[in-house]
Amino acid sequence: MRFTIRICGAVAHITMHGEIDYDTLPTLRAAAAELPPEVAELVWDLHDARFMDVAGLHLLFEQPSPEGPARKTTVTNVASQPLRLLLLATEVNPALELAHLLPDTLPATLLDD
């Protein structure tokens, strides 16, 4: 797994290339933690992340550390398998705020899978 980071003003985009699992989780957490404090929004781009296990749920839903800056977190370009996992997670735990995590427009084909 590799990733790229692009920062535009107060928004950071981390694009992942490969699977999101417990082997890659520490690296991704470290990348997010090392963002400059002026970054107010973190966008995880999952275009090239075709597989995500429970580690991805930890990454996307975990609360920021009290000593770190508060950041809005969103996800974009979600492939079918990661989306199914996110939807299943919210069925099991309705308290998870999927509406805040995902962008406003999801392709209907992903929701119908």
Backbone bond lengths (Angstrom), bond angles and torsions (degrees), N, CA, C in turn:
res aa  C-N    CA-C-N  psi(-1)  N-CA   C-N-CA  omega(-1)  CA-C   N-CA-C  phi
1 M - - - 1.443 - - 1.514 108.47 -
2 R 1.295 114.72 138.56 1.459 120.69 172.55 1.520 107.00 -135.42
3 F 1.323 115.50 166.58 1.455 119.39 179.79 1.513 108.82 -148.27
4 T 1.324 114.78 159.77 1.451 121.12 174.79 1.520 107.96 -124.63
5 I 1.323 115.17 147.87 1.462 121.26 178.92 1.519 108.53 -120.74
6 R 1.331 115.27 131.94 1.460 121.32 175.54 1.526 106.73 -129.68
7 I 1.316 116.56 126.76 1.461 120.78 179.78 1.523 108.51 -113.65
8 C 1.331 115.15 124.47 1.461 122.38 177.51 1.520 107.19 -122.17
9 G 1.316 116.94 98.84 1.461 120.59 -178.38 1.516 110.58 64.84
10 A 1.325 116.24 -118.85 1.468 121.54 -177.85 1.528 112.71 -96.08
11 V 1.349 117.15 9.13 1.463 120.98 -178.33 1.527 109.61 -117.51
12 A 1.333 115.39 128.51 1.460 121.40 175.46 1.521 108.79 -110.04
13 H 1.320 116.14 134.87 1.462 122.76 176.40 1.520 107.33 -112.60
14 I 1.326 116.17 120.79 1.463 120.18 173.59 1.519 106.71 -110.55
15 T 1.329 114.90 116.17 1.456 121.51 -179.86 1.516 108.11 -103.18
16 M 1.314 115.48 122.75 1.456 121.01 -178.75 1.513 110.66 -97.95
17 H 1.321 114.84 141.28 1.465 122.17 179.02 1.525 106.67 -125.15
18 G 1.312 116.27 97.98 1.464 120.82 -178.19 1.513 110.61 129.69
19 E 1.327 115.11 -170.29 1.455 121.28 -176.50 1.526 112.07 -80.64
20 I 1.326 114.73 150.41 1.462 120.99 173.39 1.517 106.14 -108.25
21 D 1.336 115.99 111.18 1.451 121.32 -179.25 1.523 108.86 -146.88
22 Y 1.327 116.27 -173.73 1.468 118.72 -176.23 1.528 112.72 -66.67
23 D 1.325 118.25 -21.69 1.472 120.06 175.69 1.522 111.61 -72.29
24 T 1.325 117.23 -35.08 1.465 120.94 -177.10 1.523 113.24 -93.21
25 L 1.331 117.27 -15.62 1.469 121.54 -176.52 1.529 113.70 -55.15
26 P 1.338 120.52 -48.07 1.476 119.15 -178.95 1.531 113.05 -60.25
27 T 1.316 116.77 -38.11 1.465 120.75 179.90 1.522 110.95 -65.98
28 L 1.324 116.54 -42.24 1.465 120.66 179.98 1.524 111.48 -68.99
29 R 1.314 116.56 -40.64 1.471 119.49 175.95 1.524 110.61 -60.98
30 A 1.320 116.68 -42.53 1.467 120.68 179.87 1.523 110.77 -63.90
31 A 1.325 117.45 -40.63 1.468 120.81 178.68 1.525 110.62 -60.64
32 A 1.329 116.96 -43.28 1.471 120.43 178.98 1.528 110.60 -67.79
33 A 1.310 117.29 -39.98 1.471 121.06 -178.16 1.524 112.07 -67.65
34 E 1.318 117.37 -27.60 1.462 121.42 -177.52 1.521 113.93 -87.86
35 L 1.330 117.50 1.82 1.464 119.50 177.86 1.527 109.19 -65.68
36 P 1.315 117.37 149.57 1.468 120.12 178.46 1.527 111.56 -59.94
37 P 1.324 117.44 148.48 1.472 120.46 -177.36 1.520 113.97 -62.75
38 E 1.318 118.97 -21.62 1.471 120.62 179.61 1.525 112.88 -77.01
39 V 1.328 117.85 -6.52 1.461 120.93 175.89 1.523 108.55 -74.23
40 A 1.333 116.16 116.09 1.466 122.01 -177.04 1.522 112.59 -99.69
41 E 1.334 116.79 -16.46 1.461 120.35 -179.96 1.522 109.96 -137.10
42 L 1.321 115.23 134.34 1.459 122.30 177.53 1.514 108.05 -115.62
43 V 1.334 116.13 123.01 1.456 122.22 178.23 1.528 107.78 -111.52
44 W 1.332 115.88 116.87 1.461 121.53 174.56 1.521 107.37 -88.95
45 D 1.324 117.71 117.63 1.458 122.44 178.36 1.525 107.80 -97.47
46 L 1.336 116.38 113.85 1.462 121.56 -175.11 1.526 113.38 -101.52
47 H 1.320 116.69 19.40 1.468 120.61 -177.45 1.521 112.31 -52.30
48 D 1.311 117.78 -43.89 1.466 121.36 -178.22 1.520 112.55 -102.24
49 A 1.311 117.61 15.45 1.472 122.22 175.38 1.523 106.99 -105.98
50 R 1.297 116.58 88.59 1.468 121.24 -175.09 1.524 112.99 -82.63
51 F 1.342 117.52 -13.62 1.458 121.40 178.61 1.520 109.45 -134.01
52 M 1.331 115.80 137.38 1.453 121.88 176.61 1.525 107.20 -143.41
53 D 1.350 116.68 131.17 1.459 118.84 174.17 1.526 108.79 -103.32
54 V 1.314 117.35 -164.50 1.463 122.08 -175.72 1.529 111.88 -58.06
55 A 1.307 117.77 -26.74 1.469 120.63 177.29 1.523 110.81 -58.21
56 G 1.324 117.11 -35.75 1.458 120.60 177.60 1.518 112.19 -63.98
57 L 1.322 116.91 -34.76 1.461 120.25 176.59 1.520 110.34 -65.03
58 H 1.335 115.80 -41.81 1.464 119.49 177.07 1.524 110.17 -60.56
59 L 1.313 116.43 -44.33 1.465 121.37 -178.79 1.530 111.39 -61.95
60 L 1.312 117.44 -46.21 1.458 121.25 -172.25 1.521 114.23 -82.39
61 F 1.333 117.43 -27.65 1.458 119.82 -175.60 1.524 114.22 -105.29
62 E 1.331 118.53 -8.57 1.462 118.51 -175.84 1.527 111.38 -67.71
63 Q 1.307 114.33 147.87 1.456 121.32 179.47 1.524 109.46 -78.36
64 P 1.325 117.85 144.90 1.461 120.08 178.37 1.527 110.54 -65.63
65 S 1.323 115.51 152.44 1.462 119.13 178.62 1.528 109.20 -68.63
66 P 1.335 117.06 148.76 1.474 120.45 -177.57 1.534 112.69 -60.63
67 E 1.325 117.05 -30.16 1.466 118.76 -179.03 1.529 112.99 -83.85
68 G 1.330 117.24 -12.39 1.455 120.32 179.35 1.517 111.82 -91.73
69 P 1.331 116.74 166.32 1.467 120.11 179.15 1.527 111.21 -71.14
70 A 1.324 116.01 147.08 1.460 120.81 175.14 1.525 108.10 -75.34
71 R 1.325 116.45 131.27 1.457 121.11 -178.92 1.515 110.36 -134.08
72 K 1.313 115.47 139.59 1.454 120.72 169.97 1.522 106.51 -74.71
73 T 1.322 116.82 133.15 1.460 121.29 -179.95 1.514 109.12 -117.83
74 T 1.330 115.75 129.66 1.459 121.41 175.00 1.518 109.18 -132.86
75 V 1.328 114.81 165.48 1.461 121.89 179.88 1.515 107.43 -128.22
76 T 1.317 116.01 140.76 1.457 120.63 179.31 1.529 109.69 -133.85
77 N 1.323 115.26 161.54 1.467 122.55 176.44 1.525 112.55 55.07
78 V 1.327 116.31 49.22 1.462 121.59 -176.41 1.526 110.49 -79.68
79 A 1.324 116.06 123.66 1.463 121.40 176.36 1.532 109.61 -74.54
80 S 1.310 116.35 168.81 1.468 121.87 -174.06 1.523 113.64 -58.31
81 Q 1.325 118.55 -49.54 1.469 119.60 -175.89 1.527 112.15 -64.73
82 P 1.352 119.94 -48.66 1.461 118.02 176.38 1.528 113.25 -60.47
83 L 1.326 117.24 -35.94 1.465 119.89 178.31 1.521 111.00 -64.75
84 R 1.329 116.93 -42.74 1.469 119.74 178.01 1.527 110.51 -59.68
85 L 1.323 116.74 -41.18 1.467 120.57 178.56 1.531 110.82 -63.95
86 L 1.325 117.37 -43.41 1.467 120.63 178.07 1.531 111.49 -61.90
87 L 1.322 116.54 -43.52 1.462 120.34 178.94 1.528 111.39 -65.12
88 L 1.320 116.84 -41.27 1.464 120.50 177.59 1.527 110.70 -63.11
89 A 1.315 116.51 -41.43 1.468 120.39 179.39 1.519 111.37 -60.79
90 T 1.326 117.29 -38.40 1.462 119.41 179.65 1.529 112.10 -76.21
91 E 1.331 117.48 -24.64 1.466 119.54 173.14 1.528 110.06 -69.29
92 V 1.322 116.44 -41.16 1.460 121.45 -179.74 1.523 110.65 -72.30
93 N 1.324 116.62 -38.05 1.464 121.55 -178.73 1.533 109.12 -130.44
94 P 1.327 117.86 87.46 1.469 120.86 -177.19 1.534 113.96 -60.96
95 A 1.324 117.94 -14.89 1.467 120.27 178.90 1.525 111.88 -70.67
96 L 1.324 117.41 -18.14 1.462 119.72 177.36 1.523 108.90 -67.07
97 E 1.301 116.12 133.89 1.469 121.80 -175.16 1.533 111.03 -94.63
98 L 1.303 116.47 78.89 1.455 120.99 -179.97 1.520 111.56 -67.00
99 A 1.312 117.25 -33.59 1.465 120.86 -179.11 1.520 111.52 -62.06
100 H 1.325 117.54 -32.51 1.465 120.59 178.97 1.526 111.85 -80.16
101 L 1.310 116.60 -25.04 1.461 121.08 -176.14 1.522 112.34 -82.04
102 L 1.334 115.86 -41.57 1.466 120.18 -175.59 1.521 110.75 -90.57
103 P 1.312 116.92 150.41 1.462 119.71 177.31 1.533 110.93 -63.40
104 D 1.306 115.16 165.01 1.462 120.71 -176.50 1.523 113.54 -63.97
105 T 1.310 117.90 -28.00 1.464 119.78 -176.76 1.511 110.11 -117.53
106 L 1.319 115.64 113.70 1.459 122.20 174.57 1.520 107.80 -109.00
107 P 1.317 116.86 139.11 1.467 118.06 175.02 1.529 110.33 -59.75
108 A 1.295 117.42 131.98 1.462 122.08 -178.22 1.527 111.05 -58.91
109 T 1.328 117.81 -31.79 1.459 120.78 -178.94 1.529 111.07 -63.01
110 L 1.308 118.45 -32.44 1.459 120.30 178.69 1.518 111.02 -70.72
111 L 1.303 117.27 -35.17 1.460 120.59 -179.75 1.521 111.88 -73.80
112 D 1.336 117.26 -23.83 1.460 120.94 -177.54 1.517 113.20 -88.56
113 D 1.320 119.00 -11.42 1.473 121.47 -178.13 1.506 112.43 -61.31
